Amino acid sequence: MEEAANLESFLQWGAAIGISDSPISHTSSSSCLGHSLSVSYFPEAGGRGLAATRDLRKGELVLRVPKAALMTSDCLIGKDHKLSAALGKYPSLSSTQILSIALLNEVNKGRSSWWYTYLLQLPRTYDLLASFGQFEIEALQIDDAIWTAEKAVLKGKEEWEEATPLMSELNLKPRLTTFNAWLWASATISSRTMHIPWDTAGCLCPVGDYFNYTPPEEDPYNLNNGKVCGAGSFSHVTSSLEGENEGNSMEQLSDANTDRLTDAGYDETVASYCFYAKRNYGKGEQVLLSYGTYTNLELLEHYGFILQENPNDKAFISLETEMYSLCSWPKESLYISQDGKPSFALLSTVRLWATPVTKRRSVKHIAYSGQRISNENEIAVMEWFAKKCQVMLSSFSASIDEDALIMRIIDKIQDYDGDLDCSTALCDEVRTFVESTKLDLCSKTRRSIYRWKLAVQWRHRVNGKIHQETNDAGNITRKNTKKQQKLVIQQHQKISNNPEQEASERLPGEGENQQNE
Ligand SMILES: C[S@@+](CC[C@H](N)C(=O)[O-])C[C@H]1O[C@@H](n2cnc3c(N)ncnc32)[C@H](O)[C@@H]1O
């Protein structure tokens, strides 16, 4: 009830300050939404989000938020003399630290803050990696991910310690100066700010920050047609719309513009943040925004969620030292992708490595053009993949089936009503968790269970990709005759080696496809 009343006041507040989902001036003063969008709940796709209230056409302007409604460091500092004076003594704080402090300072004002109605709409908790406890971090199981999470926690701590003297000087309420409060503020900024050209910390954009995420449809680095596609506007992406739409009136902007490069951005000409429909939407459908291209680990780090189907997800593969010397690509380009196929860079590096040393120079151009070098070479490559993936799979403490079981048990714990029947299948991990929390499902424990589930879901998906490549590669190496192997290689190549798709990973100037049978 209270939540609904808060939302109603918020949408009214939005209308009063000029936020509108209508291209022509809004007549209703009771809500800034209703013409194109409404707030709705999507349990399987981000929770609270924005639904289309009518059929929307691709390119249509669906929301604009005037500059005065954007919460930026500038505007918060400009209206607060004490904050502005105190900040001058701490020149080494970063732009995101400053916005975090300014946000906590605003929360400290309570009802007297101009932003009070908006602040009430912000989530109470987040699940970004920086807020993961030790148990949840270890549940990620893969070294790189554990390292990323530990680094995020450490960074949070360091930034909080640096900010603490200023927060004390501002006399913030003690509960707003804790590490937890800091994590809340920095998670708000990481997961909700939008890119603006004048502050690298970005801005908080009321109502605009209700759009949930969908991955960009096209590879943002595929510059074939001269466009950068799918670059989102949330702060982790640094695309700028400066200068775009110059000279356009709001009416012109509202015309369906199917050639738009991004689905949101700050438009100087109308001094507003503008959001456009990235595709056609039917009435009732959730309208989504592409914040950028992210792997699941990056989504977890910066936004606190993962996608079950993420076309940009990757399982990174580490190589033996000798192989790195043959590889001209950065480590980030060596991975198994969402569909279980090796990346262009990984496959061509392994092909080159599997070539006798004396012949490498002469076949380098073939490997770098994305073609197989020979059937024998391809079999050696697949053997390497099968072995490598087996080693990786055996290094995980839980198998794919065990992960699936753990996720089912976690679901049961989440629905726990005092009668949990899982004695037969409790593996060590579940037992450790149940014993350490005594199944006292207070909100803190529920949060921890939720984060644990995120970690298991994450590693389960990585596990799945490696498993698939093990099967694909194993399939080839298990075939007995050369003829059978050749057939399976050809099938494998049809799907795994699409040079056009991965053209961006090629070395500049490398030759066109050639084959050496
Ligand atoms: C900019 S906010 C979007 C609105 C948010 N759902 C809310 O209630 O305020 C970004 C956050 O929404 C959630 N989110 C966005 N897209 C999601 C998706 N596709 N799946 C799951 N959670 C998502 C994540 O918690 C993320 O940090």
The ligand as an SDF file (V2000), in Angstrom:
LIG
                    3D

 27 29  0  0  0  0  0  0  0  0999 V2000
   18.6550    0.6470  -13.9630 C   0  0  0  0  0  0  0  0  0  0  0  0
   17.9760   -0.4520  -12.8770 S   0  0  0  0  0  0  0  0  0  0  0  0
   16.5420   -1.0060  -13.6730 C   0  0  0  0  0  0  0  0  0  0  0  0
   15.2910   -0.9220  -12.8180 C   0  0  0  0  0  0  0  0  0  0  0  0
   15.2400   -1.7720  -11.6040 C   0  0  0  0  0  0  0  0  0  0  0  0
   14.6620   -3.0620  -11.9240 N   0  0  0  0  0  0  0  0  0  0  0  0
   14.4620   -1.1070  -10.4980 C   0  0  0  0  0  0  0  0  0  0  0  0
   13.5800   -1.7300   -9.9210 O   0  0  0  0  0  0  0  0  0  0  0  0
   14.7460    0.0270  -10.1770 O   0  0  0  0  0  0  0  0  0  0  0  0
   19.1240   -1.7530  -13.0730 C   0  0  0  0  0  0  0  0  0  0  0  0
   18.8780   -2.9170  -12.1440 C   0  0  0  0  0  0  0  0  0  0  0  0
   17.7230   -3.6440  -12.5210 O   0  0  0  0  0  0  0  0  0  0  0  0
   17.9540   -5.0500  -12.4450 C   0  0  0  0  0  0  0  0  0  0  0  0
   17.9200   -5.5840  -13.8020 N   0  0  0  0  0  0  0  0  0  0  0  0
   17.9370   -4.8640  -14.9480 C   0  0  0  0  0  0  0  0  0  0  0  0
   17.8070   -5.6420  -16.0170 N   0  0  0  0  0  0  0  0  0  0  0  0
   17.7130   -6.9100  -15.5540 C   0  0  0  0  0  0  0  0  0  0  0  0
   17.5540   -8.1780  -16.1880 C   0  0  0  0  0  0  0  0  0  0  0  0
   17.4700   -8.3020  -17.5010 N   0  0  0  0  0  0  0  0  0  0  0  0
   17.4930   -9.2800  -15.3930 N   0  0  0  0  0  0  0  0  0  0  0  0
   17.5820   -9.1730  -14.0470 C   0  0  0  0  0  0  0  0  0  0  0  0
   17.7220   -7.9960  -13.4010 N   0  0  0  0  0  0  0  0  0  0  0  0
   17.7860   -6.8740  -14.1380 C   0  0  0  0  0  0  0  0  0  0  0  0
   19.3200   -5.2090  -11.8000 C   0  0  0  0  0  0  0  0  0  0  0  0
   19.1350   -5.2940  -10.4250 O   0  0  0  0  0  0  0  0  0  0  0  0
   20.0040   -3.9080  -12.1620 C   0  0  0  0  0  0  0  0  0  0  0  0
   21.0040   -3.5420  -11.2520 O   0  0  0  0  0  0  0  0  0  0  0  0
  1  2  1  0
  2  3  1  0
  2 10  1  0
  3  4  1  0
  4  5  1  0
  5  6  1  0
  5  7  1  0
  7  8  2  0
  7  9  1  0
 10 11  1  0
 11 12  1  0
 11 26  1  0
 12 13  1  0
 13 14  1  0
 13 24  1  0
 14 15  1  0
 14 23  1  0
 15 16  2  0
 16 17  1  0
 17 18  1  0
 17 23  2  0
 18 19  1  0
 18 20  2  0
 20 21  1  0
 21 22  2  0
 22 23  1  0
 24 25  1  0
 24 26  1  0
 26 27  1  0
M  CHG  2   2   1   9  -1
M  END
$$$$
